[in-house]
Amino acid sequence: MLPSTKPAVLIIGGGIGGMSAALSLARIGVPVTLLEQSAQIGEIGAGLQLGPNAFAALDALGVGDAVRRGSVFTDRMVLMDAVDCSEVATIPVGEAFRARFNNPYAVTHRADLHNTIFAAVKANGNIQYHAGAHVRDVLLRKHEAAVTLTDGRSFVASAVVGCDGVKSVVRQKLIGDEPRVTGHVVYRAVVPVADMPEALRWNAPVVWAGPNCHLVHYPLRSGDQYNLVVTFHSRNQETWGVTDGSKEEVLSYFHGIHARPRQLLDLPTSWRRWATADRDPIEHWGEGPVTLLGDAAHPMMQYLAQGACMALEDAVTLAAAVKACDFDMTGAFRLYERARVARTARVVLSVREMGRIYHASGVERLVRNSLWKGRTPERFFDAVEWLYDWRPERCLQDAA
């Protein structure tokens, strides 16, 4: 028997993870209050990539078709050597890929994805949201949690989910560990298709891998724009955060790169600069009626393009755990964590290794370039099956 009054949940953070968690819980009847510290709810950033696992989660959230309408479906994923301009690997993501993983591979603008989920949140009567809600403290009690804001307001609920990113206030209260500043700096920009060299207008996420650096580009918004991302190992001591970038800094890190990819660095008129951070995986994300989700639980670098995808999976799994535990939030949160900890830790650690592969130099670069030669599409599909074959109906299996 389900309780006649379902426990209310406070969600801290209104990014993609927080919005998805709110929607997932609200769709099973849980009353949700969503607190976002920014004065206006929205997303910063540019493009992001959505694997089949993300679309499986989006379908479970009821927004899959809407997201598909705003996405660009790519033909393949490509890894190029940025030094000699040779092709290292191509993974086709057409009909055979879709048949294998039941969903496509696509790219979209981060704001478009966020707005689509936010529209569903606003349309759901079980969700109240508050912008300008900066959390100061979280107080844990036996059967509830209280959140105090910096402006003096307070909220009490049966449970709290911290979706408040890399520098999570909720995580600091629960665990108290510090983010690991990686030293990898990411610059992001969007350029009009008319400014993109015709020879590089590929319908694919393309990685140009160089020594201690790489470039990525792919189309956005029906191909009217191209997302451009560059990453390098900073020579300075970095502090996690987002600032305006400098073209001069970017150019200073891309010596020895072939002229074909290097021309992309001259395209943006402005850049945004991310000094990235992740965290070492941990076994437990919460206690009592409190848990973490998305970057608050398992922040990761960008090398597998799975940050948003993992947050979407988290949100669907959280609601599945709540249903499986008959709305006992403490039990549900521990079940959710058992289902997610190992998988997300594998992604975090795999991302770090992929960063090493992308940025190989010397003999390691030669080894990298030989890794995938002669591989059939099926062998590529086998290699990524653990990542892309996630399904909502199996989302609690790892808890065992």
N, C-alpha and C positions, 0 to 999 in steps of 0.2 A: 504494500500500500504506500502510495506517495503521500507526503505530508500535505495537509489541506492548505497551509500557508508555506510557500517555498521560501527558503532563506535568501535574504538580499545580499548582493555582492557589490563591493566597491572596487572599481578598476582604476588604477593610477597610471595615467599615460594614454594619450589619444592618438598615437601613431598607428601604423598598420596593425601591429600586434594587439594593441589595446582595443582598437575598433573591432577587430575580428573576434577577440575574446568576448567583448560586450554582445556582439551580434550572435555568436554561437550560444552563449548562455541564455540570452533573451529568447532565442528560438525554441528553447525547451521550457520556457515559462519562468525563468529566474528573473526577478527584478534587479536591474543593474543601475548603479550610478557611476558615471564615467567622469573622472577628473583629469583635466589637461592644463598644464601650467601655462602654455602660451595664451596670449589674449585672444587669438583666433585659431581655431582648430584647422590644421592643414599640414602639409608635408613639404620639407625642403629636399633638394636633390634633383636628379634628372631621370635617366632611364633605369630600369631594372629588368632582369630576365626572369621568366616564369617557366619552370620545368613542369613536366606532367604531374609531379607530386603537388605542386602549387595549385594547378587546375582541379585536381581531385579535391583539395581542401576548399577551394572557392565554390565548387559545385555543392559541397556539403553545407556551405554557408548561404547558399541560395543566390549567389551573385556571379556564378561562373559565366553565364551567357552574356551578362552586361560587360564583364571584363574582357571577354573574347571580342566583343564589338569594338573595343577601344585598343586592341592589341595588333601588333604586326606579327604574322606567323612566318617564321624564318624557314629557309630551305636547308640550312646546314649550320654547324658550328665549325669554326676554322681556327687552327693554330698555325701562325706563320713565324718564321725566324726573322727578327727585325734587323739582324746583322747582314745576312746575305739574301734576304727576300725570298727564301725558299719556303715551300709549303711543308709543314711538319706533319699535320694531321687534319683530316676532315671527317666529321660525323654527320651523315645525312639525317635530317629530322623530318622527313616527309612521310609518305604513306606507311612504310615498313616500321618506322619509329613509332608512329601513332598507334599502329596495330599492336606493337609490343607493349606499350605503356598506357594504352587506353586514353591518351590525351596528347595534345600538341606541345611543341616548344615555341614560346613566343616572347616578344619583348614589348614593353609598354613604358609610359611615363609614370614615375612614382606618384605624382600628384593625381593622375587619372585613376590609378588603382585605389589610392586612398579616398578620393572623392566618391568612387563607386561604392565602396564599403560604407562610407559615412552617410551616403544617401539612404542605404538600407537601415543604418542605425537610427537616423532621424525618423524613418517611417515606422519604426517598431515601438509600440506603446509601452514596452517593458523597460525602456532605456531612458534615463535622464542624463544629460551631459552638462558639464560646467566648464567653461573656458576660464583662463586666468586663475586657476586653482593650483597654487604652488604648495606642495606638501612640505610641512616642516617636520612632522613626527608621526610615527605609527605606534600605537599602544596595543599590545597583545593581551587579550584576556582569554579565559578558558573557553568560552563559547562565542566570542565575538571579537572584533577589532575596531579601534577608534583611530581616525585620521584627523590630525589638526593641520590647518593651513596657515601660511605665514600672515594672512590677513585676519586671523582669529577665528575663522569659521571652523566648525568641526562636523564630522560625519561618523556615524556608527553603523556597522553592518555585521551580518553573520560571518562574512569572509572578506578578505582583501586579496587582489591579484596585482602584483607589481609589474607593470608593463612600461616602466619609466626609464628604459634605455641603459646605456653603458654605465652611466654614473647614477645608478638607481638609489633613491632614498630608501626604498623598501629593502633592497638587498643590503645596504649599509646597516640598517637596523637589525636584519636577520643574521647576517654573516660577517660583515665588517671587513671584507677583503678589499683589495685595491685592484683597479683595472691594470692590465699589462700593456703599457704603451709600446707599440710594436716597432716604431721607427720607420714604418712604411707610410708614406704620404700619398694621398690620392687627390688628384685634381679632376674636377668634372665640369663639363660644359655641354651646351646644346648648340648646334650650328644648323642654319637653313640648308636644305638639300642643294640649293643653287650654288652654295659655297663649297660643297663637297666635291673633290675631284671625281670626274665621271668614272675613272678606272677603279675607284674604291667604293662605289655605290653598291655594295654587295648586300643582298638580303640575308644577312647572317651576322651573328655576333662573331667578330674577328679579333683575335688576340695576336698582337705583334710582340713576341717575347724577346727581350734583350737582356744584356748583363745588368743585373740589379735594377731593372726597369721593365715596363711593358706599356703598350698602348692598346686600347679597346675601342671599337666603333661598331654601331649597329643602327638601323633605321628606327624612327619613332613616328607616331601619329600619321599613319597611312603613308609613311615614307617622305613626309614633308620636312622632316628634321632628321638629323643624325646625332645620336648620343656619342660623346667623345670622353674617354676616361684615360688618364695617364697615372701611372704609379711608379714611385722610385723609393730607394732606400735613402733616407735623409742623412746628410752628413752632420746634422745638428742634434742636440738633445731636444726631443719633441715633448709637447704637452698635449694631451687629448683635447680636440676641439675643432671647430669649423670657423674659417676666416676667409676673407677675400684672398685670391691668389695672385701670383706675379708671373707673367710670361717669361721674364728673365730667369726666374728660378727654375721653371720647367726646362727651358732650353739648356741650362747649365748641367742637367743630369742626363742628357740624351746624346752624348758623344759616341761616335762609332756606330750610329744607327743609319741604316740605308735611307737614301733620299726619299724613297717612295713612302714609307710610313712617317718619316720625319717631317714631311710637308704638312702633316695634320696639325702639328704644334703651332703653326702660324694662323690657323683658322679662327679660333675663338676670339671674340672681342673682350670677353671677361671670363674669369675662372672662379670657382669656389674650391677652397683647399680644406681637405680633411686630414688631420693627423690621427691615424687610426689606433684603435686599442681593441684587445680581446681579453679573455680571462681563461685561466686554466680551468678545465672542467672539474666540477665537484659532484658529490654523490647525492646531496640533498639540497633542495632549493627553498625549503620553508619549514615551518613548524605550526602546529595547531591550524587555525583557519586562515593561514596566509601562505601564499606561494608566489612564484615568479614566472614570467613568460617572455619569450622573445629575447631581445638583447639584454634585458635585466637578468635573465637566467643563463644565457649562453652566447654572449657577444662574439662575433667572429669577423675575420677579415673577408674580403670580397672575392677571393680567388676561385670559388666554386659558384658564385652568384646564388647563394642559398640563404642569405640572412632573412629576407622577407618570407621566403618559402617555408623556413623552419618555424617562423612565428605563426604563419597560417596553419601549419600542421599542429602546433601547440594549441591553438584556439579550438580546433575541432576535437582534439584529444581531451582537452579539459572538460568540454561539455559531455563527451561520451563517458568520462569517468564520473561526472556528477550524476548522470542517469544510472550508471552501473551501481553506484553506491546509494541509490534512493535518496539523493539530495543531502546526504551526510557530508558536509563540506570538508571536514578534517580528513575523513577517510578518502574522499574523492581526490583531494589534493595530493595525498601520498600515493594513490594509485596512478594519477596523472604523472607524477614525477618518476615513478618506477617505469612507466611506459616511455618516457621521453629522455631520461638522462643519458642512457648509453648511446642512443641514436644521435642526439645532438652533440655529444662529446666526440663521436666518430667524425661528424662533419667538421667541428672545430679543428681537430687534429689533422684531418685530411686537407683542410684549407691551408693550414700552415705548410704542409708538405707540397701542396700544389704551388704555393708562392715560391718555394725553393726551386721547383721545376721550371716555372715561368722565367725566373731570374737567373738561371744557370749561366755560367761563363766558363771559358776554357774547355777542359776535357768534359766537365759536367754538361756543358751545352751540346757537345757531340753525342754524349750518351743520351741526353733528352731527345735529340733529333732522330736517334735510331730506335727509340722505344716503340713507336707506333707504325713504323714502315711496314707496308704489306698487310696491315690489319683489315679484315673485312668489316662491313658495318655490324654484322652480328657479334663479332668479338668486342667492338666498342659498346654495343648494347649490353652484353654480358657484364662488362666492366662497370657500368653505371646502374645496373639493375637495383643494387642495394639502395641507391639514392632515389631513383625516379619511380620505383614500383610501389611506393607507399600508397595505401588505400585507407579511407576512413573506416571501412568495415573491419579492418584488421588493426586499428590504431592502438588498441590496448594489449595486443599480443605480447609485446616486449616486457610488459609488467610482470610476466611469469618468470 
